[in-house]
């Protein structure tokens, strides 16, 4: 993680075009929202920034939102000061990775030509993930930018290599890129274990300004004895996030502690979790909020007493980083905290997959007191994860190609 104080405009004079592997769409408005943070981060650091997104819409998503044409259409949009070019059309790879790569590259080439005609040629293409973005950027026959940086987000990294036919595209993209970045040391180790031999820099994700700038006001809190403690979970409702253990722990603690559990996020386990909550008679203690936009998540964190992060493993853990920037004490599994290496005094660690250990960790955290040093903790992590610090680290990569 960067520690040097960043200059105010470290990327002034740079022209960067981001090629995301996924981006918010009518079918999935929350997909890739953190890639938008990268675009804003580079723009705030003084760069001219664009986004080109080949939006290959699967037939499985037909009927969910806006209609999709068989012939790809190019549209222009803006994200603040960032120009966004989207090439959107119906696509199926029929289970063949090479077909997806070829089509993604063809649509990217079309988007780059449209972008350059309006906004000029970029200095850098910044691909988010080795496939399909990184491979397409490194295999353009007439590249409009000389340098390609790949930031890998896929974790565990084995997912990027599945199916096996995708692996050659991943390794070829990584081999040809100007620089390769992993968002955590954990992901870098996975990439190296998979056979990546070249240098891999570690630069974490930026945390959105909502969480970095939100005031932390404890003066309006009522006493902990007069109200339930608010426990917050933010993440997808899937087994690997430890949601089953969380509900089990809530049931174990129901008779001993006055806690209201707030679960933010959607996913395939949502129906199962709702049924389990009803079966355990926890309806008055557990609220399933579903997916919420960023501003509301920030409000939930401001109101929370502690954060629960029972994940079985993380590549980075953006929601956890957001909670740290809000100064929240936490109970988390030891494996989920490894990418961010939080200070031990900020929370309690437990074993993954164990509801009993999770419940014991929550009891231990509450016994320590929850409000002490919250503001100081927030300042520490805000300095570490703020976009200004992350941008300064990327500026060092870009400066190698002045």
PEFENFEN-V66118 format. One record per backbone hydrogen bond with DSSP energy under -0.5 kcal/mol. CO is the residue of the C=O (numbers start at 1). NH is the residue of the N-H. E is the energy in kcal/mol with one decimal. If there is no record, write none. Layout:
co=CO nh=NH e=E
co=CO nh=NH e=E
This chain:
co=7 nh=10 e=-0.6
co=9 nh=12 e=-1.5
co=11 nh=14 e=-2.1
co=14 nh=16 e=-0.5
co=14 nh=48 e=-3.2
co=15 nh=123 e=-2.2
co=15 nh=124 e=-1.9
co=16 nh=18 e=-0.5
co=16 nh=50 e=-2.2
co=17 nh=126 e=-3.0
co=18 nh=20 e=-0.6
co=18 nh=52 e=-2.3
co=19 nh=128 e=-2.5
co=28 nh=25 e=-1.5
co=28 nh=31 e=-1.5
co=30 nh=33 e=-1.4
co=32 nh=35 e=-1.3
co=32 nh=36 e=-0.9
co=33 nh=36 e=-0.5
co=33 nh=37 e=-0.8
co=34 nh=38 e=-1.0
co=35 nh=39 e=-1.7
co=36 nh=40 e=-2.4
co=37 nh=41 e=-2.6
co=38 nh=42 e=-2.6
co=39 nh=43 e=-2.0
co=40 nh=44 e=-2.9
co=41 nh=45 e=-1.4
co=42 nh=47 e=-2.2
co=43 nh=46 e=-1.7
co=45 nh=11 e=-2.6
co=46 nh=13 e=-0.9
co=47 nh=49 e=-0.6
co=48 nh=16 e=-2.8
co=49 nh=83 e=-1.4
co=50 nh=18 e=-3.0
co=51 nh=85 e=-3.2
co=52 nh=54 e=-0.5
co=53 nh=55 e=-1.0
co=53 nh=87 e=-2.2
co=54 nh=56 e=-1.4
co=55 nh=57 e=-1.0
co=55 nh=89 e=-1.9
co=56 nh=58 e=-0.5
co=57 nh=91 e=-2.9
co=58 nh=61 e=-2.0
co=59 nh=62 e=-1.5
co=61 nh=64 e=-1.8
co=69 nh=90 e=-2.2
co=70 nh=72 e=-0.6
co=73 nh=75 e=-0.5
co=73 nh=88 e=-2.7
co=75 nh=86 e=-2.3
co=77 nh=84 e=-2.9
co=79 nh=82 e=-1.8
co=82 nh=79 e=-3.0
co=83 nh=51 e=-2.6
co=84 nh=77 e=-2.6
co=84 nh=86 e=-0.5
co=85 nh=53 e=-2.9
co=86 nh=75 e=-2.6
co=86 nh=88 e=-0.6
co=87 nh=55 e=-2.7
co=88 nh=73 e=-2.6
co=89 nh=57 e=-2.7
co=93 nh=96 e=-2.0
co=95 nh=97 e=-0.6
co=96 nh=99 e=-1.0
co=96 nh=100 e=-1.3
co=97 nh=101 e=-2.5
co=98 nh=102 e=-2.4
co=99 nh=103 e=-2.2
co=100 nh=104 e=-2.8
co=101 nh=105 e=-2.6
co=102 nh=106 e=-2.3
co=103 nh=107 e=-2.7
co=104 nh=108 e=-2.4
co=105 nh=109 e=-2.6
co=106 nh=110 e=-1.8
co=107 nh=111 e=-2.5
co=108 nh=112 e=-2.9
co=109 nh=113 e=-1.9
co=110 nh=114 e=-1.9
co=111 nh=115 e=-2.6
co=112 nh=116 e=-3.0
co=113 nh=117 e=-1.8
co=114 nh=118 e=-1.2
co=115 nh=119 e=-3.4
co=116 nh=120 e=-1.6
co=123 nh=147 e=-1.0
co=124 nh=17 e=-2.4
co=124 nh=126 e=-0.5
co=125 nh=127 e=-0.7
co=125 nh=149 e=-2.6
co=126 nh=19 e=-2.6
co=127 nh=129 e=-1.0
co=127 nh=151 e=-2.6
co=128 nh=21 e=-0.5
co=129 nh=134 e=-2.0
co=130 nh=135 e=-2.2
co=132 nh=136 e=-2.3
co=133 nh=137 e=-2.5
co=134 nh=138 e=-2.0
co=135 nh=139 e=-0.6
co=136 nh=139 e=-0.8
co=137 nh=140 e=-0.7
co=140 nh=143 e=-0.7
co=147 nh=125 e=-2.4
co=148 nh=178 e=-2.4
co=148 nh=179 e=-1.2
co=149 nh=127 e=-2.5
co=149 nh=151 e=-0.5
co=150 nh=152 e=-0.6
co=150 nh=181 e=-3.0
co=151 nh=129 e=-2.0
co=152 nh=183 e=-1.2
co=156 nh=159 e=-2.3
co=157 nh=160 e=-1.2
co=157 nh=161 e=-0.7
co=158 nh=161 e=-0.6
co=159 nh=162 e=-1.3
co=163 nh=166 e=-2.4
co=163 nh=167 e=-0.6
co=164 nh=167 e=-0.9
co=164 nh=168 e=-0.5
co=166 nh=169 e=-0.7
co=166 nh=170 e=-1.7
co=167 nh=171 e=-2.4
co=168 nh=172 e=-2.1
co=169 nh=173 e=-2.1
co=170 nh=174 e=-2.3
co=171 nh=175 e=-2.2
co=172 nh=176 e=-1.8
co=173 nh=177 e=-1.3
co=179 nh=150 e=-2.3
co=180 nh=201 e=-2.5
co=181 nh=152 e=-3.3
co=182 nh=203 e=-2.0
co=184 nh=188 e=-2.1
co=185 nh=189 e=-2.4
co=186 nh=190 e=-1.7
co=187 nh=191 e=-2.4
co=188 nh=192 e=-2.5
co=189 nh=193 e=-2.4
co=190 nh=194 e=-1.5
co=191 nh=196 e=-2.3
co=192 nh=195 e=-1.1
co=195 nh=197 e=-0.5
co=201 nh=182 e=-3.1
co=201 nh=203 e=-0.6
co=207 nh=387 e=-0.5
co=208 nh=211 e=-1.3
co=208 nh=212 e=-1.1
co=209 nh=213 e=-2.6
co=210 nh=214 e=-0.8
co=215 nh=217 e=-0.7
co=216 nh=218 e=-0.6
co=218 nh=221 e=-1.2
co=223 nh=226 e=-1.1
co=224 nh=227 e=-0.5
co=229 nh=231 e=-0.7
co=229 nh=260 e=-3.5
co=230 nh=305 e=-3.0
co=230 nh=306 e=-1.5
co=231 nh=262 e=-3.2
co=232 nh=308 e=-3.0
co=233 nh=264 e=-3.0
co=236 nh=238 e=-1.7
co=237 nh=269 e=-2.6
co=238 nh=241 e=-1.8
co=238 nh=243 e=-0.8
co=239 nh=242 e=-2.1
co=240 nh=312 e=-3.2
co=242 nh=246 e=-1.7
co=243 nh=247 e=-2.2
co=244 nh=248 e=-2.2
co=245 nh=249 e=-2.8
co=246 nh=250 e=-2.3
co=247 nh=251 e=-2.0
co=248 nh=252 e=-2.2
co=249 nh=253 e=-2.0
co=250 nh=254 e=-0.7
co=251 nh=254 e=-0.7
co=253 nh=256 e=-1.5
co=253 nh=257 e=-2.7
co=257 nh=259 e=-1.2
co=258 nh=229 e=-2.8
co=259 nh=261 e=-0.5
co=260 nh=231 e=-2.7
co=260 nh=262 e=-0.5
co=261 nh=263 e=-0.6
co=261 nh=287 e=-2.9
co=262 nh=233 e=-2.7
co=262 nh=264 e=-0.6
co=263 nh=265 e=-0.5
co=263 nh=289 e=-2.7
co=263 nh=290 e=-0.7
co=264 nh=235 e=-2.5
co=266 nh=237 e=-1.8
co=267 nh=270 e=-1.8
co=269 nh=273 e=-3.1
co=270 nh=274 e=-2.2
co=271 nh=275 e=-2.2
co=272 nh=276 e=-2.3
co=273 nh=277 e=-2.6
co=274 nh=278 e=-2.0
co=275 nh=279 e=-2.6
co=276 nh=280 e=-2.3
co=277 nh=282 e=-3.0
co=278 nh=281 e=-1.3
co=282 nh=285 e=-2.0
co=282 nh=286 e=-1.9
co=285 nh=261 e=-3.7
co=287 nh=263 e=-2.7
co=287 nh=289 e=-0.8
co=290 nh=265 e=-1.1
co=293 nh=296 e=-0.5
co=293 nh=297 e=-2.2
co=294 nh=298 e=-2.4
co=295 nh=299 e=-1.6
co=296 nh=300 e=-2.4
co=297 nh=301 e=-2.4
co=298 nh=302 e=-2.1
co=299 nh=303 e=-1.6
co=300 nh=304 e=-1.0
co=305 nh=329 e=-0.5
co=306 nh=232 e=-2.1
co=307 nh=331 e=-2.2
co=309 nh=333 e=-1.9
co=317 nh=321 e=-2.2
co=318 nh=322 e=-2.5
co=319 nh=323 e=-2.1
co=320 nh=324 e=-2.3
co=321 nh=325 e=-2.1
co=322 nh=326 e=-1.0
co=323 nh=328 e=-2.2
co=324 nh=327 e=-1.7
co=329 nh=307 e=-2.6
co=330 nh=348 e=-2.4
co=331 nh=309 e=-2.9
co=332 nh=350 e=-1.8
co=333 nh=337 e=-1.3
co=334 nh=338 e=-0.6
co=335 nh=314 e=-0.5
co=335 nh=338 e=-0.5
co=337 nh=340 e=-0.8
co=337 nh=341 e=-2.0
co=343 nh=346 e=-1.9
co=344 nh=347 e=-1.5
co=346 nh=330 e=-1.2
co=348 nh=332 e=-2.2
co=350 nh=334 e=-2.1
co=351 nh=354 e=-1.1
co=353 nh=355 e=-0.6
co=354 nh=358 e=-2.0
co=355 nh=359 e=-2.7
co=356 nh=360 e=-2.2
co=357 nh=361 e=-2.2
co=358 nh=362 e=-2.1
co=359 nh=363 e=-2.2
co=360 nh=364 e=-2.2
co=361 nh=365 e=-2.4
co=362 nh=366 e=-2.4
co=363 nh=367 e=-1.8
co=364 nh=368 e=-0.9
co=365 nh=368 e=-1.0
co=365 nh=369 e=-0.6
co=366 nh=369 e=-1.0
co=371 nh=374 e=-1.6
co=373 nh=377 e=-2.4
co=374 nh=378 e=-2.2
co=375 nh=379 e=-2.1
co=376 nh=380 e=-1.9
co=377 nh=381 e=-2.1
co=378 nh=382 e=-2.5
co=379 nh=383 e=-1.8
co=380 nh=384 e=-0.9
co=381 nh=385 e=-2.5
co=382 nh=386 e=-1.5
co=385 nh=207 e=-2.2
co=386 nh=389 e=-0.7
co=386 nh=390 e=-1.8
co=387 nh=391 e=-2.9
co=388 nh=392 e=-1.6
co=389 nh=393 e=-1.4
co=390 nh=394 e=-2.0
co=391 nh=395 e=-2.4
co=392 nh=396 e=-0.9
co=393 nh=396 e=-0.5
co=393 nh=397 e=-0.8
co=394 nh=397 e=-0.7
co=394 nh=398 e=-2.3
co=395 nh=399 e=-2.3
co=396 nh=400 e=-0.6
co=397 nh=400 e=-1.0
co=398 nh=401 e=-1.9
co=399 nh=402 e=-0.9
